[in-house]
């Protein structure tokens, strides 16, 4: 059961995930897995220190890291930086369940060699990683099948089962690896092994998970793959050719957001803070290439998009009415407390089972899903058809519910996962569509341009 509706509530358990810094094997393009021979590069050390600076001011109750050297070095550099700042976390503790994915037949080998020598397995790794099988030699000269991704998902589930009951109402810092970190995120959100490649983790990125009631079933992804503390506003496009990158932005704050009043399709403009957030998002994305822009026609996203496009005067903005916010019907204009008086059961269902709620005289989530995803797919197909061999970058500015639906769709989740994805006012998410294969959620709910790693924007109603 999801309990993430009241996004301004005190969050019982917070887990901050960090991937280790750049290693010698990362630079060489080698598979690392369980191998423990690579070391942090000079950049890896510097970036780990930058993670420490970004985390200053956050109180940690526990600090765990993988037993592999590259993660341990990263943890020690984070610790040193936080200690120098006067906010030292507890001493880091090795947790064996944070070890990287085991890829026994590939470890130490260059990715390009694997692609050349075993193209079928490499392609499977990219588009259907849960089906990848390795026939591992046994001591008696035979082989036994090993499925790396399902094994990693079991490892992640075990880690959550051990950590969460022991750290209710605490903030944890975990330093791991690309594979285990993305699997921890997938298992927290209830995503299957098939979605392993749909979520990315850059070196020394910061990702944040919240557990409102301290259990796995209440997980909310606050942010994913933040790299702005490393001098990268958003993660780099991966080496493989991408047909399309979409920057998904939620509008800035309105007075009704601040009051916690349901807006829906009432056309409320940005307030002064919302205009400032729009300007901060514009500055944040100023150096990013933008080839086209689409906005909901409502005032709050339109004003946000206009601010961003002031730095991209060559781009013409178009409007998509199917990106308008969910219609809350008779709830619109009312505070949560007012709705609770007349629609107590429906409001409780909206908090815990949003996919079953029919808004009185408004929409249900499936109707919003159908129109938003149809419009999104049309946008994607049109952009791909216009691709000229280079990555097209599009800006999409919409609303809380619309963005949550799109994010759920991108990672293969259903409407029941609606509350799993946080969207702050003025937040930026990044979605890549490779030339082949499913979409990739590169980053989500970046709000560092609005003041720090944690999302401190107004929560409010939709």
C-alpha positions as CSV (number, residue, x, y, z in Angstrom):
1,X,0.0,0.0,0.0
2,X,1.4,3.4,-1.0
3,X,1.4,6.1,1.7
4,X,3.2,8.8,-0.3
5,X,0.2,11.1,-0.9
6,X,0.9,13.7,1.7
7,X,4.3,14.7,0.3
8,X,4.9,17.4,2.9
9,X,4.6,14.9,5.8
10,X,7.6,13.9,7.9
11,X,9.3,11.0,6.1
12,X,10.1,8.2,8.4
13,X,13.0,6.7,6.6
14,X,15.3,8.2,4.0
15,X,18.0,6.4,2.1
16,X,20.6,8.3,0.1
17,X,22.3,6.1,-2.5
18,X,25.7,7.1,-4.0
19,X,27.6,5.2,-6.7
20,X,31.4,5.0,-6.4
21,X,33.6,7.4,-8.1
22,X,35.2,6.9,-11.5
23,X,37.5,3.9,-11.5
24,X,40.4,2.8,-13.7
25,X,38.1,0.1,-15.2
26,X,35.4,2.7,-15.9
27,X,38.0,4.7,-17.9
28,X,39.1,1.6,-19.8
29,X,35.6,0.4,-20.5
30,X,36.0,-2.9,-18.7
31,X,33.4,-4.9,-16.8
32,X,34.1,-4.8,-13.1
33,X,31.5,-6.9,-11.3
34,X,33.0,-8.6,-8.3
35,X,36.6,-7.9,-9.4
36,X,38.4,-5.9,-6.8
37,X,41.5,-4.7,-8.7
38,X,40.4,-1.3,-10.1
39,X,41.1,1.9,-8.1
40,X,39.6,5.4,-8.1
41,X,41.0,7.8,-10.6
42,X,42.0,11.3,-9.6
43,X,38.7,12.4,-10.9
44,X,37.0,9.7,-8.9
45,X,38.6,10.9,-5.7
46,X,37.7,14.6,-6.5
47,X,34.1,13.6,-7.3
48,X,33.7,11.7,-4.1
49,X,34.8,14.8,-2.2
50,X,32.2,16.8,-4.1
51,X,29.5,14.3,-3.0
52,X,30.6,15.0,0.6
53,X,30.2,18.7,0.1
54,X,26.8,18.2,-1.5
55,X,25.6,16.2,1.5
56,X,26.7,18.7,4.1
57,X,24.0,19.6,6.5
58,X,22.2,16.2,6.3
59,X,22.2,14.2,9.5
60,X,23.0,10.5,8.9
61,X,22.1,7.8,11.4
62,X,24.0,5.0,9.6
63,X,26.6,4.8,6.8
64,X,27.2,1.6,4.8
65,X,29.4,0.7,1.8
66,X,30.2,-2.2,-0.5
67,X,33.2,-4.3,0.4
68,X,34.9,-3.6,-2.9
69,X,37.8,-1.1,-2.9
70,X,36.3,1.4,-5.3
71,X,33.2,1.9,-3.1
72,X,35.3,1.9,0.1
73,X,37.6,4.6,-1.3
74,X,34.6,6.6,-2.2
75,X,33.0,6.2,1.2
76,X,36.3,7.3,3.0
77,X,36.5,10.4,0.8
78,X,32.9,11.3,1.6
79,X,33.6,10.7,5.3
80,X,36.7,12.9,5.3
81,X,34.8,15.8,3.6
82,X,31.8,15.6,5.9
83,X,34.1,15.4,8.9
84,X,36.0,18.6,7.8
85,X,32.7,20.4,7.4
86,X,31.8,19.7,11.0
87,X,28.9,17.3,10.3
88,X,30.6,13.9,10.4
89,X,28.3,10.8,9.8
90,X,28.8,7.6,11.8
91,X,31.8,5.5,10.8
92,X,31.1,3.7,7.6
93,X,30.4,0.0,7.9
94,X,30.9,-2.7,5.2
95,X,27.7,-4.4,4.1
96,X,28.4,-7.4,1.8
97,X,24.9,-7.1,0.2
98,X,26.1,-3.8,-1.4
99,X,28.6,-5.7,-3.6
100,X,28.3,-5.2,-7.3
101,X,26.5,-7.6,-9.7
102,X,28.4,-10.8,-10.5
103,X,29.2,-11.2,-14.2
104,X,31.7,-14.1,-13.9
105,X,32.3,-14.7,-17.6
106,X,32.7,-11.0,-18.5
107,X,34.6,-9.5,-15.5
108,X,37.9,-7.8,-16.6
109,X,36.9,-7.9,-20.3
110,X,36.3,-4.8,-22.4
111,X,32.7,-4.1,-23.2
112,X,33.6,-3.6,-26.9
113,X,35.2,-7.1,-26.9
114,X,32.1,-8.6,-25.5
115,X,30.0,-6.8,-28.1
116,X,32.2,-8.1,-30.9
117,X,32.7,-11.7,-29.6
118,X,29.2,-12.4,-28.2
119,X,26.8,-9.9,-29.9
120,X,23.7,-11.9,-29.0
121,X,24.4,-11.9,-25.3
122,X,25.5,-8.3,-25.4
123,X,22.2,-7.3,-27.1
124,X,20.3,-9.3,-24.5
125,X,22.1,-7.5,-21.8
126,X,21.0,-4.2,-23.3
127,X,17.3,-4.9,-24.0
128,X,16.4,-8.0,-21.9
129,X,19.0,-8.2,-19.1
130,X,16.8,-10.5,-17.0
131,X,17.2,-13.3,-19.6
132,X,21.0,-13.1,-19.7
133,X,22.4,-16.5,-18.8
134,X,26.0,-17.5,-18.1
135,X,27.1,-21.1,-18.0
136,X,29.6,-21.0,-15.2
137,X,32.2,-23.8,-14.8
138,X,31.9,-26.0,-11.7
139,X,34.6,-27.9,-9.8
140,X,33.6,-31.2,-11.4
141,X,34.2,-29.9,-14.9
142,X,30.6,-29.3,-15.7
143,X,28.7,-26.0,-16.0
144,X,25.7,-24.6,-14.2
145,X,23.4,-21.8,-15.4
146,X,23.6,-18.5,-13.7
147,X,21.3,-15.5,-14.2
148,X,23.0,-12.4,-13.0
149,X,20.1,-10.0,-12.9
150,X,17.6,-12.2,-11.0
151,X,20.4,-13.0,-8.5
152,X,21.1,-9.3,-8.0
153,X,17.4,-8.6,-7.4
154,X,17.3,-11.3,-4.7
155,X,20.4,-9.6,-3.1
156,X,18.7,-6.2,-3.2
157,X,15.5,-7.6,-1.6
158,X,17.6,-9.2,1.1
159,X,19.3,-5.9,1.8
160,X,16.0,-4.0,2.2
161,X,14.7,-6.8,4.5
162,X,17.7,-6.4,6.8
163,X,18.1,-2.6,6.7
164,X,14.6,-1.1,6.9
165,X,13.3,-2.7,10.1
166,X,16.5,-1.7,11.9
167,X,16.5,2.0,10.7
168,X,12.9,3.2,11.0
169,X,12.7,7.0,11.2
170,X,16.4,7.3,10.3
171,X,18.5,8.6,7.4
172,X,21.0,6.2,5.8
173,X,23.9,6.7,3.4
174,X,24.7,3.8,1.1
175,X,27.7,3.7,-1.2
176,X,27.5,1.0,-3.8
177,X,27.7,0.4,-7.5
178,X,25.7,1.0,-10.7
179,X,24.1,-2.4,-10.7
180,X,23.2,-2.9,-7.1
181,X,22.1,0.8,-6.8
182,X,19.7,0.6,-9.7
183,X,18.4,-2.8,-8.5
184,X,17.8,-1.3,-5.0
185,X,15.7,1.4,-6.7
186,X,13.9,-1.1,-8.8
187,X,13.0,-3.4,-5.9
188,X,11.9,-0.5,-3.8
189,X,9.5,0.6,-6.5
190,X,8.3,-2.9,-7.2
191,X,9.8,-2.9,-10.7
192,X,10.7,-6.4,-12.2
193,X,14.2,-7.5,-13.3
194,X,13.2,-6.8,-16.9
195,X,13.4,-3.0,-16.1
196,X,17.0,-3.1,-14.8
197,X,18.3,-1.1,-17.7
198,X,15.5,1.5,-17.6
199,X,17.2,3.3,-14.6
200,X,20.7,4.8,-14.8
201,X,23.4,5.5,-12.3
202,X,26.4,7.8,-13.1
203,X,29.6,7.7,-11.1
204,X,29.2,9.6,-7.8
205,X,25.6,10.4,-8.5
206,X,23.2,10.9,-5.6
207,X,19.7,9.2,-5.6
208,X,17.2,9.5,-2.8
209,X,14.5,7.0,-1.7
210,X,11.9,7.8,1.0
211,X,9.9,5.2,3.0
212,X,7.0,7.1,4.7
213,X,6.0,4.3,7.0
214,X,9.4,2.6,7.1
215,X,8.4,-0.3,4.9
216,X,9.4,-1.3,1.4
217,X,5.8,-1.1,0.2
218,X,5.6,2.7,0.9
219,X,8.7,3.6,-1.2
220,X,8.9,6.9,-3.0
221,X,11.7,7.9,-5.3
222,X,12.5,11.5,-4.4
223,X,15.3,11.9,-6.9
224,X,17.4,9.9,-9.3
225,X,20.9,10.2,-10.6
226,X,21.7,13.8,-9.5
227,X,25.1,14.9,-11.0
228,X,24.9,18.7,-10.7
229,X,27.3,18.7,-7.7
230,X,29.9,17.3,-10.2
231,X,29.5,20.2,-12.5
232,X,27.0,18.3,-14.7
233,X,23.5,19.8,-14.5
234,X,22.1,16.6,-16.0
235,X,23.8,13.3,-16.9
236,X,25.7,13.0,-20.1
237,X,24.1,11.3,-23.1
238,X,25.5,7.7,-23.1
239,X,28.0,6.7,-25.8
240,X,25.4,4.8,-27.7
241,X,23.6,6.9,-30.2
242,X,20.4,8.4,-28.8
243,X,17.5,9.3,-31.1
244,X,15.9,11.5,-28.5
245,X,16.3,13.2,-25.1
246,X,13.3,14.7,-23.3
247,X,13.6,17.2,-20.4
248,X,10.5,16.8,-18.4
249,X,9.8,19.8,-16.1
250,X,7.1,20.5,-13.6
251,X,5.8,24.0,-13.4
252,X,6.8,26.4,-10.6
253,X,4.9,27.0,-7.4
254,X,1.4,28.6,-7.2
255,X,-0.4,30.0,-4.2
256,X,-2.6,27.0,-4.3
257,X,0.4,24.7,-4.2
258,X,1.5,26.5,-1.1
259,X,-1.9,26.4,0.5
260,X,-2.4,22.7,-0.3
261,X,-5.5,23.5,-2.4
262,X,-6.5,21.1,-5.2
263,X,-5.9,23.0,-8.6
264,X,-6.6,20.4,-11.3
265,X,-7.8,22.3,-14.4
266,X,-8.4,25.6,-12.7
267,X,-6.0,27.9,-14.4
268,X,-3.9,29.2,-11.4
269,X,-0.8,31.3,-12.4
270,X,2.6,31.1,-10.8
271,X,3.2,33.0,-7.6
272,X,6.3,35.1,-6.9
273,X,8.2,32.0,-5.7
274,X,7.0,30.1,-8.7
275,X,8.4,32.7,-11.1
276,X,11.7,32.5,-9.2
277,X,11.7,28.7,-9.5
278,X,11.1,29.1,-13.2
279,X,14.0,31.5,-13.6
280,X,16.2,29.1,-11.6
281,X,15.2,26.2,-13.8
282,X,15.9,28.4,-16.9
283,X,19.4,29.2,-15.6
284,X,20.0,25.5,-14.8
285,X,19.1,24.4,-18.3
286,X,20.7,27.4,-20.1
287,X,23.6,25.5,-21.4
288,X,21.6,22.4,-22.5
289,X,20.7,22.2,-26.2
290,X,16.9,22.4,-26.8
291,X,15.5,21.7,-30.3
292,X,11.8,21.9,-29.6
293,X,9.4,22.6,-26.7
294,X,5.9,21.4,-25.8
295,X,3.9,22.7,-22.8
296,X,0.5,22.2,-21.3
297,X,-1.5,25.3,-22.3
298,X,-2.3,26.2,-18.7
299,X,-0.8,29.3,-17.2
300,X,1.5,27.7,-14.6
301,X,3.5,25.4,-17.1
302,X,3.3,28.0,-19.9
303,X,4.9,30.7,-17.7
304,X,7.6,28.2,-16.6
305,X,8.3,27.1,-20.2
306,X,8.5,30.7,-21.3
307,X,11.2,31.5,-18.7
308,X,13.3,28.5,-19.8
309,X,13.0,29.4,-23.5
310,X,14.2,32.9,-22.9
311,X,17.6,31.3,-23.1
312,X,16.7,29.5,-26.3
313,X,15.0,32.1,-28.4
314,X,15.3,30.0,-31.6
315,X,12.8,27.5,-30.2
316,X,9.1,27.8,-30.9
317,X,6.9,26.5,-28.1
318,X,3.8,24.4,-29.0
319,X,1.0,23.4,-26.7
320,X,-0.6,20.0,-26.0
321,X,-4.0,20.1,-24.3
322,X,-3.6,16.4,-23.3
323,X,-0.8,17.5,-21.0
324,X,-3.3,19.5,-18.9
325,X,-3.5,18.5,-15.2
326,X,-5.9,15.9,-14.0
327,X,-9.5,17.2,-13.6
328,X,-10.4,16.9,-9.9
329,X,-14.0,17.8,-10.6
330,X,-15.8,19.1,-7.5
331,X,-12.6,18.8,-5.5
332,X,-11.0,21.7,-7.4
333,X,-10.4,24.8,-5.3
334,X,-10.8,23.0,-2.0
335,X,-8.3,22.2,0.7
336,X,-7.7,18.5,1.7
337,X,-9.4,19.1,5.0
338,X,-12.6,20.4,3.2
339,X,-12.6,17.4,0.8
340,X,-12.3,15.0,3.8
341,X,-15.6,16.3,5.2
342,X,-17.6,15.2,2.2
343,X,-15.4,12.6,0.4
344,X,-13.5,10.9,3.3
345,X,-13.5,7.4,1.7
346,X,-12.5,8.6,-1.8
347,X,-9.8,10.9,-0.4
348,X,-8.3,7.9,1.6
349,X,-8.4,5.8,-1.6
350,X,-6.7,8.7,-3.5
351,X,-3.9,8.5,-0.9
352,X,-3.4,4.8,-1.1
353,X,-5.0,3.4,-4.3
354,X,-5.1,6.3,-6.7
355,X,-5.8,4.0,-9.7
356,X,-9.3,3.1,-8.4
357,X,-10.6,6.7,-7.7
358,X,-13.1,8.4,-9.9
359,X,-13.0,12.1,-9.2
360,X,-16.6,13.4,-8.7
361,X,-17.5,15.2,-11.9
362,X,-13.8,14.8,-12.9
363,X,-11.4,12.2,-14.3
364,X,-10.0,8.9,-13.1
365,X,-6.3,8.2,-13.3
366,X,-6.8,5.8,-16.2
367,X,-8.4,8.6,-18.3
368,X,-5.4,10.8,-17.5
369,X,-3.0,8.0,-18.3
370,X,-4.7,7.3,-21.7
371,X,-4.6,10.9,-22.9
372,X,-1.2,11.8,-21.5
373,X,0.6,8.7,-22.8
374,X,-1.0,8.9,-26.2
375,X,0.2,12.5,-26.5
376,X,3.6,11.5,-25.2
377,X,4.0,8.7,-27.7
378,X,2.9,10.9,-30.5
379,X,5.6,13.4,-29.5
380,X,8.3,10.7,-29.3
381,X,7.4,9.3,-32.7
382,X,7.4,12.7,-34.3
383,X,10.8,13.6,-32.8
384,X,12.3,10.3,-33.8
385,X,11.1,10.7,-37.4
386,X,12.8,14.2,-37.5
387,X,16.1,12.8,-36.3
388,X,19.0,13.5,-38.6
389,X,21.6,11.2,-37.0
390,X,22.1,13.4,-33.9
391,X,20.3,13.4,-30.6
392,X,17.2,15.6,-30.6
393,X,16.5,17.3,-27.3
394,X,13.0,18.4,-26.4
395,X,11.6,20.3,-23.5
396,X,8.2,19.2,-22.0
397,X,6.6,21.3,-19.2
398,X,3.6,19.9,-17.5
399,X,2.0,19.2,-14.1
400,X,2.5,16.9,-11.1
401,X,0.0,14.2,-12.1
402,X,0.9,14.3,-15.8
403,X,4.6,14.0,-15.0
404,X,4.0,11.1,-12.6
405,X,2.0,9.2,-15.2
406,X,4.8,9.7,-17.8
407,X,7.5,8.6,-15.4
408,X,5.5,5.5,-14.4
409,X,5.0,4.7,-18.1
410,X,8.7,5.2,-18.9
411,X,9.9,2.6,-16.4
412,X,7.2,0.1,-17.2
413,X,5.1,0.7,-14.1
414,X,1.3,1.0,-13.9
415,X,-1.0,3.6,-12.4
416,X,-0.8,1.9,-9.0
417,X,2.8,3.3,-8.8
418,X,1.6,6.9,-9.2
419,X,2.7,8.1,-5.8
420,X,6.2,6.4,-6.1
421,X,7.6,9.3,-8.1
422,X,8.0,12.7,-6.5
423,X,7.8,15.8,-8.6
424,X,8.8,19.1,-7.0
425,X,7.8,22.5,-8.4
426,X,10.4,23.5,-10.9
427,X,12.0,20.0,-10.9
428,X,13.8,18.6,-14.0
429,X,13.7,14.9,-15.1
430,X,15.6,13.5,-18.0
431,X,14.4,10.7,-20.3
432,X,16.4,9.2,-23.1
433,X,15.1,7.2,-26.1
434,X,18.0,5.3,-27.6
435,X,18.0,4.6,-31.4
436,X,17.0,1.0,-30.4
437,X,15.4,-0.4,-27.3
438,X,13.2,0.9,-24.5
439,X,13.4,4.4,-22.9
440,X,15.8,5.1,-20.1
441,X,15.1,7.3,-17.1
442,X,18.4,9.1,-16.8
443,X,17.5,11.4,-14.0
444,X,14.4,12.4,-12.1
445,X,13.2,15.3,-9.9
446,X,16.4,17.3,-9.9
447,X,15.9,20.3,-7.6
448,X,19.5,21.2,-6.8
449,X,19.0,24.5,-8.7
450,X,16.3,25.4,-6.2
451,X,18.5,24.8,-3.1
452,X,20.3,21.6,-2.2
453,X,20.1,17.9,-2.8
454,X,16.8,17.3,-0.9
455,X,13.6,18.4,-2.6
456,X,12.4,21.3,-0.4
457,X,9.9,22.7,-2.9
458,X,6.3,23.2,-1.9
459,X,4.4,19.9,-1.9
460,X,0.8,21.0,-2.0
461,X,-2.0,19.4,-3.9
462,X,-2.1,18.7,-7.6
